[in-house]
């Protein structure tokens, strides 16, 4: 299982109605401070985020992926939406 698949599998706990994982590692290869971990952009919509602030939504995601950061995942850009968020 590659890292994107592992992230997707772990995030299934949030029962996403939509999930997009974009590996942006190639765009950041060799930049200062990167010890070899991957860069990802994550777009996730879940009912588990309803009535939660952006900080709480991000914390939920970081808790699920905690053991992957910072070794396997160097950077993670998150867009977390609740299914009932206004457009």
N, C-alpha and C positions, 0 to 999 in steps of 0.2 A: 504494500500500500504506500503510495507516495504521500507527501506532506499535505497536499491539497485535499486528497481523499480522507486523510486522517482528520483534518480540521472539519470537513463536511460531516463525517461520521459522528464526531464529538458534538457538533452543534445540533444534531438531530434531537438531543434532549430538550431543546427549546421549541421543538415542533414547528419549524419555520414554514410559513406559507410561501415564502420566496427566499432563495439563498443564492448568492453569487460570490464566488471566490476568484479573485484575479491575482495571479502571480506576477508581480512587478519586479522581481529580483534582477532580471537582466538590465533594467533601467538604472539600477543602483550598484552594479558590480564595481568593486574596488573603491567605493567612497570611504572617506575617513570614518573610523569607528565601527565599521561593519566587520565583525569577526567571522563572517561566513554564513550567517543566518539569512533566511529568505525574507522578502518584503511582500506583503499581501494587502490587497484592498478587499474589504468584506462589506457586502450589502446584504442585510438580513431583515426580514419582516416576520414578526412573531406575535401571537396573542399574549405570550408571557411578558411582553414589554408594556402592556396596557397599564396605565396609571403609574408608570415608573419614569423617573427623570432620565435624561441622557446619561448621566453619571452612573445611575443604577443599572441601566441597560449595558453599558460598557463593562461594568464590574462583573455582571453575569457572564459575559463572553470571556473576559480575562480569567475568571475563576475556572472555566471549562478548559482553557488553553494554558493555564499557568505553568505547567511543567515543560511546555515547549518554548517558553520565552525566558531568556534571550538567546539560547543556544540554537534551536531550530528555526525560530521565528525572531528575526531581528527587528522588524517594524510591522505594525498592523494599523491600517487606516480603517475605521469602522463607521458605517452608516447603519444605525439600528432604528427601525421603525416598528411601531405597534400596528396591528391590523386595523385598529380603529383610529389611527392618527388621521387628521385631516390632510388632504393633498397639498 
